[in-house]
Amino acid sequence: MLTRAKLLEIQKLKFKTERLKQGRFVIEGYKMIRDCMLMHPEKLEMIIISPDQKLDFEIQQIPCYTLDLNGFKRISNLVEPPGWLAVCKLHKPVCIPPQNPQAVTLYLDDIRDPGNFGTLLRLADWFGHTLLIASEHSCDVFNPKAIQASMGACFRVDVIYCTLSEIINTWDNMPVIGAQLHGENLFNSKLPPKSILVLGNESKGIDIENQRLITHSRYIPALKSKGSESLNVAVAASVFLTELHRTDLKQSAFLS
């Protein structure tokens, strides 16, 4: 039974301190919950649906409750609750980079906006990444808005929080590409086959200490811009990742 005390606990999961204290986080929407059920059923603690919704997938032994619209408005993080909400077990993010790096790894340097963070997770997933690394002060991966923006990628891409220098030391001085407003034109320069792509803070750019660790500064040239100073970090990331994975994308198109 969904008691008032249980609903209050769920409502508190909007805050990072409470998520860490309870060891739980919330996901919303039919697709997100179904994806979690298919990939990580062990993470699901409970499912809550509105009376007009219907479960059409196997939930094994996971408790399922119904809740009216007023109840959903209290616990949902969305303006218009979709009538699907699940409480998941939270695993504490790892702080140690793995020994074997993937070909291209995103490093988020103080990316604070949850929407951007979630979109970058989704981009990493789209380009086949299984790992994303962020600085300590970047957005919490379990932030409700970041989870929502990731569109399920949060279940397919691992997130590690550590410093850029720790990664470089672990990965034997792998080349570091900085997405910046200066340097070489991204489309006219040769890129290393394996690299770390650093994306800076939405307003301040890449941290000064991390600037010193960058081996390749690249920028996206503007085409007849009449005043735009920069691109949104997620938009810039999509351009960089497309260029970094160009060979893989050509092979994928050929095979399909």
Secondary structure, DSSP 8 states (H G I E B T S, - for coil): ---HHHHHHHHHTTSHHHHHHHTEEEEESHHHHHHHHHH-GGGEEEEEE-TT----S--TT--EEE--HHHHHHH-SSSS--SEEEEEE----B-S--SS--SEEEEESS---HHHHHHHHHHHHHTT-SEEEE-TTS--TT-HHHHHHHTTGGGTSEEEE--HHHHHHHTTS--EEEEEEEEEEGGGS---SSEEEEE-BTTTBS-HHHHTT-SEEEE---SS-SS-----HHHHHHHHHHHHTHHHHHHHHHH-
